């Protein structure tokens, strides 16, 4: 049976910080992470989606967490084809970015340069054993088809030697007509298929498909079950307090994943107030981890 780790998709979310979950004396950057790491053995880093990481932060994260703690790190937006602000790039890469914006698609050479900066900054996490996986989250515009498959293959080649997990926001990848091909593709790429929990009554709901595509690692991301998934503010999209019954739907699935992968991470992204940490604590209890 693989090891199961439960945590949240951020320890720095403003709503969590203002909720009072962090005790007095642990509300600065160092104190928050040190306190979080006494409660959970894994956290997701989402700031790396909005801007490239720094080696300095990687070293600080290592220093502020105990041995064996894991960080799952979101891929930078440009690496997954998302709209990216020029200011999010280092100054020396902005001219190339401006040139590629005038053409369709993304310049592979620019992506190579961005990957080198991104991965170089995260190398301390990998070298210290603190890296869980890199989370490549693709938008609803990333539809099944040859261009997307080729982009995935190039992305995986670029990240050779690194653990990679793939989350599709377009439900087509996991619908009946594509699910087997998607599973085969991710297995061939040695990339983890991210299982997703979200509201299932929306036109673009991603089904809660569980496929273990890597023997080393499996990942579940629970986004809450808000009906405002694509239409509301961030708070509205992710506002949800999981019930015991809703969490219990996932316990057999998580155990099944742990029977097929060496390590399983379960991360809560219902980031309103302390809802995510409360759900994570409840899930740990249901799984017999606390």
HELIX and SHEET records of a PDB file:
HELIX    1   1 UNK A   14  UNK A   18  1                                   5    
HELIX    2   2 UNK A   29  UNK A   39  1                                  11    
HELIX    3   3 UNK A   47  UNK A   50  1                                   4    
HELIX    4   4 UNK A   55  UNK A   63  1                                   9    
HELIX    5   5 UNK A   77  UNK A   80  5                                   4    
HELIX    6   6 UNK A   86  UNK A   88  5                                   3    
HELIX    7   7 UNK A   91  UNK A  101  1                                  11    
HELIX    8   8 UNK A  108  UNK A  127  1                                  20    
HELIX    9   9 UNK A  146  UNK A  158  1                                  13    
HELIX   10  10 UNK A  171  UNK A  174  5                                   4    
HELIX   11  11 UNK A  179  UNK A  188  1                                  10    
HELIX   12  12 UNK A  234  UNK A  238  1                                   5    
HELIX   13  13 UNK A  244  UNK A  258  1                                  15    
HELIX   14  14 UNK A  275  UNK A  286  1                                  12    
SHEET    1   A 8 UNK A   3  UNK A   8  0                                        
SHEET    2   A 8 UNK A 263  UNK A 268  1                                        
SHEET    3   A 8 UNK A 217  UNK A 222  1                                        
SHEET    4   A 8 UNK A 192  UNK A 197  1                                        
SHEET    5   A 8 UNK A 164  UNK A 168  1                                        
SHEET    6   A 8 UNK A 131  UNK A 138  1                                        
SHEET    7   A 8 UNK A  70  UNK A  74  1                                        
SHEET    8   A 8 UNK A  42  UNK A  45  1                                        
END                                                                             
